[in-house]
Amino acid sequence: MTGAKNGSQNRKREKVMSDEERIGEGLVRVGGMTRQQVDDILERQRQGNDSPFGVMAIELGYVDENELLQYLESRGL
């Protein structure tokens, strides 16, 4: 049972990572962040930081909170 639970958690984390990568890609596309900044956040998440992508981007000073909110609203999120 534990193996099934862990597999489910891993798939859930992969889905979250995919969503975050898309947010990062979009922010790079609109000039809100650099590719290097996105890669830095994704690496921190791979190393165990469970903070959401947007939270980390703001905390690291990579993107302004208002800019992130405007981008997310434009995507209907």
KEKE-3310 file (N, C-alpha, C; in steps of 0.2 Angstrom, whole numbers, plus 5000, padded with zeros to 4 digits):
npx = (5004:5010:5019:5010:5004:5015:5019:5007:5009:5021:5017:5008:5016:5024:5014:5012:5024:5025:5015:5021:5032:5027:5021:5033:5039:5030:5032:5045:5043:5036:5045:5046:5054:5070:5077:5087:5083:5071:5076:5084:5074:5067:5077:5079:5067:5068:5077:5070:5063:5047:5040:5028:5030:5028:5028:5041:5047:5044:5049:5063:5065:5064:5053:5040:5027:5014:5016:5017:5004:4996:5001:4996:4982:4980:4981:4970:4970)
npy = (4994:5006:5009:5011:5023:5031:5032:5038:5051:5055:5056:5066:5077:5078:5083:5095:5101:5101:5111:5122:5123:5128:5140:5146:5146:5154:5166:5169:5170:5182:5191:5193:5185:5178:5164:5158:5161:5154:5141:5141:5141:5129:5120:5122:5117:5103:5099:5099:5110:5114:5125:5134:5139:5152:5159:5157:5164:5177:5178:5177:5188:5188:5191:5203:5204:5210:5210:5196:5192:5199:5192:5179:5181:5184:5172:5166:5161)
npz = (5000:5004:4993:4982:4987:4987:4974:4969:4975:4969:4956:4957:4961:4950:4941:4947:4945:4931:4929:4935:4928:4916:4919:4922:4909:4902:4909:4905:4892:4891:4896:4909:4918:4918:4908:4916:4929:4930:4929:4941:4951:4948:4950:4964:4968:4964:4973:4985:4990:4993:4990:4981:4964:4960:4973:4976:4966:4969:4982:4980:4973:4959:4952:4952:4963:4959:4945:4943:4947:4938:4926:4929:4930:4917:4911:4916:4928)
capx = (5000:5014:5022:5005:5003:5021:5018:5002:5012:5026:5013:5005:5022:5026:5009:5013:5030:5023:5011:5025:5037:5023:5021:5040:5040:5026:5035:5051:5041:5033:5050:5045:5059:5075:5078:5091:5079:5066:5080:5086:5068:5065:5082:5078:5061:5070:5081:5066:5059:5040:5036:5025:5034:5026:5030:5048:5050:5043:5054:5069:5066:5064:5047:5036:5020:5009:5017:5015:4997:4994:5002:4991:4975:4979:4980:4964:4972)
capy = (5000:5012:5010:5014:5030:5035:5033:5043:5057:5057:5058:5073:5082:5079:5087:5102:5103:5103:5117:5127:5125:5131:5147:5149:5147:5160:5172:5170:5173:5189:5195:5194:5182:5175:5156:5156:5162:5149:5135:5141:5139:5122:5116:5122:5112:5096:5098:5098:5115:5113:5131:5135:5142:5160:5161:5157:5169:5183:5179:5178:5194:5187:5194:5208:5201:5212:5207:5189:5192:5201:5186:5173:5183:5184:5165:5164:5157)
capz = (5000:5004:4987:4978:4989:4985:4967:4968:4977:4964:4950:4959:4961:4943:4938:4949:4942:4925:4929:4937:4922:4911:4922:4921:4902:4901:4912:4901:4885:4892:4898:4917:4921:4913:4908:4922:4935:4930:4930:4948:4955:4947:4954:4971:4970:4964:4979:4990:4992:4991:4989:4974:4959:4961:4979:4976:4962:4972:4988:4977:4969:4952:4949:4956:4965:4954:4938:4943:4947:4931:4921:4931:4928:4909:4909:4919:4934)
cpx = (5004:5017:5017:5004:5009:5021:5013:5005:5017:5022:5010:5010:5024:5021:5010:5019:5029:5020:5016:5030:5033:5023:5028:5041:5036:5029:5042:5049:5039:5039:5050:5051:5064:5075:5082:5088:5074:5070:5082:5080:5067:5071:5081:5072:5063:5074:5077:5062:5052:5036:5033:5030:5034:5029:5038:5051:5049:5048:5061:5070:5066:5058:5043:5029:5015:5010:5015:5007:4994:4995:4997:4984:4975:4978:4974:4965:4971)
cpy = (5006:5014:5013:5021:5034:5037:5038:5050:5059:5059:5065:5078:5083:5084:5094:5105:5105:5110:5123:5129:5129:5139:5150:5151:5153:5166:5174:5173:5180:5194:5196:5190:5179:5167:5154:5156:5156:5142:5135:5139:5132:5118:5116:5117:5105:5095:5098:5104:5115:5119:5132:5140:5150:5163:5162:5163:5176:5184:5180:5184:5194:5190:5198:5204:5203:5210:5200:5188:5193:5195:5181:5175:5183:5177:5162:5160:5161)
cpz = (5000:4997:4982:4980:4987:4978:4965:4970:4972:4958:4951:4959:4954:4940:4940:4946:4935:4924:4930:4931:4917:4913:4921:4914:4900:4903:4908:4894:4885:4894:4906:4921:4916:4913:4914:4928:4936:4932:4938:4952:4954:4950:4961:4973:4969:4970:4985:4993:4989:4990:4982:4970:4960:4967:4979:4972:4965:4978:4985:4973:4962:4948:4954:4957:4960:4947:4938:4943:4941:4926:4923:4929:4920:4907:4912:4925:4941)
residu = (MET:THR:GLY:ALA:LYS:ASN:GLY:SER:GLN:ASN:ARG:LYS:ARG:GLU:LYS:VAL:MET:SER:ASP:GLU:GLU:ARG:ILE:GLY:GLU:GLY:LEU:VAL:ARG:VAL:GLY:GLY:MET:THR:ARG:GLN:GLN:VAL:ASP:ASP:ILE:LEU:GLU:ARG:GLN:ARG:GLN:GLY:ASN:ASP:SER:PRO:PHE:GLY:VAL:MET:ALA:ILE:GLU:LEU:GLY:TYR:VAL:ASP:GLU:ASN:GLU:LEU:LEU:GLN:TYR:LEU:GLU:SER:ARG:GLY:LEU)
# end
